[in-house]
Amino acid sequence: MTDNNLSFSMEALFQQLLQRGKEQGVTQQDAYNDLVEEVIENHRAIGEIDTDDATEDMEAQLRGRWLDYQDLLQETSSEIDSL
């Protein structure tokens, strides 16, 4: 599967992960990995990802952004604390 076939970008998926993670209070890597699977499955359920498409690479790329996710959560928390 190539990103050219997707109706969304990997960055858009990551932003969804970030938003949902904030809403659900996800702060642990295991919960983040579960959230990655959930977001991908949601896109599969609405037909944006074909059920025959392998998603392992997509999952690996998003799981690999765990440190980015943590950094962005900390930035958001710092911004809220400074208000």
FENMO-V692732 format. One record per residue. N is the residue number from 1. RES is the residue in one small letter. BURIAL is I if it has 9 or more other C-alpha atoms within 8 Angstrom, else O. Layout:
BEGIN
N & RES & BURIAL
N & RES & BURIAL
END
This chain:
BEGIN
1 & m & O
2 & t & O
3 & d & O
4 & n & O
5 & n & O
6 & l & I
7 & s & O
8 & f & O
9 & s & O
10 & m & I
11 & e & O
12 & a & O
13 & l & I
14 & f & I
15 & q & O
16 & q & I
17 & l & I
18 & l & I
19 & q & O
20 & r & O
21 & g & I
22 & k & I
23 & e & O
24 & q & O
25 & g & O
26 & v & I
27 & t & O
28 & q & O
29 & q & O
30 & d & O
31 & a & I
32 & y & I
33 & n & I
34 & d & O
35 & l & I
36 & v & I
37 & e & I
38 & e & O
39 & v & I
40 & i & I
41 & e & O
42 & n & O
43 & h & I
44 & r & I
45 & a & O
46 & i & O
47 & g & O
48 & e & I
49 & i & I
50 & d & O
51 & t & O
52 & d & O
53 & d & O
54 & a & O
55 & t & O
56 & e & O
57 & d & O
58 & m & O
59 & e & I
60 & a & O
61 & q & O
62 & l & I
63 & r & I
64 & g & O
65 & r & O
66 & w & I
67 & l & O
68 & d & O
69 & y & I
70 & q & I
71 & d & O
72 & l & I
73 & l & I
74 & q & O
75 & e & O
76 & t & O
77 & s & O
78 & s & O
79 & e & O
80 & i & O
81 & d & O
82 & s & O
83 & l & O
END
